[in-house]
Amino acid sequence: MPTLRGSRHRLAFAARHRANLARAVSTGVALLGLQGRRLEPGRAEKVGGGMTVFEHFRLELTPNGYSCSWPGLPEDIVILFDRLRMDRYGQLGAEVTAYIGDRRLHSAWATITTTEGRSKLAGRLEKVEPEASWQEMVEAGCVAVRNHFRQGEPAILMADAPDVDTDAAQLRDAHTGDPILAANELTIAFGDGDTGKSMVALLFASIIHDGRSDLAGLEVPGRPVKVAYADWETSAATQKARLRRMFGEFYPKDLVYIPGAGLSLPDSVDRFQRIIREHRVGYLIIDSIAYSCGGPPEEAAVASGFLNALQQLGLGRSLGVLAIAHVTKADAKSSTDKPFGSAFWANSARMTWYLRRNEGHRDQYSVGMFCKKHNLGPRSRSIGLTLDYSDGGLVFGRTDAVNDAALAVGERLSLRVHRALLDGKQPMTYAQLADLLDADPKVVAETCRRGLGTMFTKVPTESREVRIGVLIREVKAV
């Protein structure tokens, strides 16, 4: 925009400009509201009744809202509408900023759907720059923004939707090929405190960010993407120290760190949008849900508001998210299929992982990861990671999560029963299985009954005691 000269500069609007502007805002806004398209400068169109649309008015989308401008007038006038929000009464508000050239006239929050809100805004602008027709321009911008905001994104036919690979993974197990983090979707990793969730998340972040393929048997199927670590639990200095412990001086120095700064994610959408856009972030890690959701995690409205915020950031289109969550003390003692809080947390994620820790030795321990949900395909197989601090650094390795008795509690009981029967190489009673797996006999019996005909079979015995064996299907030669 051209720079204005002189602090007491005033616009010299001729009478014909006032008349043309008034005609533009009265007919141009009506056309935009009905047909949902922008008026291109330099064009005149006929609307019903023979009225002519003046070419000055233009409405455009910006990264944070809308821009209204009148490029054909003697000076460049722009009104920006950012951070649009609907209040509980259905009134639309926005942060409105008006410019003449590169000179900012006024910036304030305004309710743009009420006559009082628009009049106050126009009155304030008239005090700063009395020669402009602010009543007409404010009315034009507010009505156009309101109409477009209410229309929202248009519906499309399924045939016109972009093709995506539903099996695409941001991170996968190099040994099995199973996905660990879904691409452009929400994954939740949950477990008890001091499980090592943040350390595992930093490992994932480093692999995705740098495309490393030599760490704990994990790999990035496609190209690496820029990762941001949003942290509500500790500090940038702490996370940097953790990374240096993992990688020494070869840690990912351009990994983006976003401090929570005491504000919830739903209240920080504009800030996160700017950071994601400026740094071209393709994957976001949130540590953790409880501190970033902005309310009690048990409430469905809090969970849905959190998901809506992620969608505004690009979830499902250009951004994948790993969110860390916690479990209750009771769940930490046994196993659980869902993170602490509302069921909407697990419902909103495409993949969920339950993490469980085996204490091991003082400087070494293992973490089992058990897939509890995968909407885009079959559940991924369990993963065992080892964390070794013995040499002053941190080295990740792999272990068998299912054969580790302390970790295997996190696995699905049906799979644990199946493996126990295979390892024992003979049928067992419900009591024997329960004693071997340290599980409730009634739960074991119900699990086996649900798996009859698919995983298990009843083995005939001389006594009335029920014995369960592994179902093996015969394959007939053709």
Secondary structure, DSSP 8 states (H G I E B T S, - for coil): -----STT------HHHHHHHHHHHHHHHHHHHHH-----TT---EETTTEE--TT-EEEEETTEEEEE-TTSSS-EEEEEEEEEE-TTS-EEEEEEEEETTEEEEEEEEETTSHHHHHHHHHHHHHH-TTS-HHHHHHHHHHHHHHHHHH-S----GGGS----TT-EEEEETTT--EEEETTSEEEEEE-TTSSHHHHHHHHHHHHHH---SBTTEE-SS---EEEEEESSS-HHHHHHHHHHHHGGGS-TT-EEEE-TT--SGGGHHHHHHHHHHHTEEEEEEE-HHHHSSS-TT-HHHHHHHHHHHHHHTBTTTBEEEEEEE--HHHHHS--SS-SS-HHHHHH-SEEEEEEEE--SSSEEEEEEEEEEETTSS----EEEEEE-TTSS-EEEEE-TTT-HHHHTTS-HHHHHHHHHHHHTS-EEHHHHHHHHT--HHHHHHHHHHTBTTTEEEE--SSS--EEEE--------
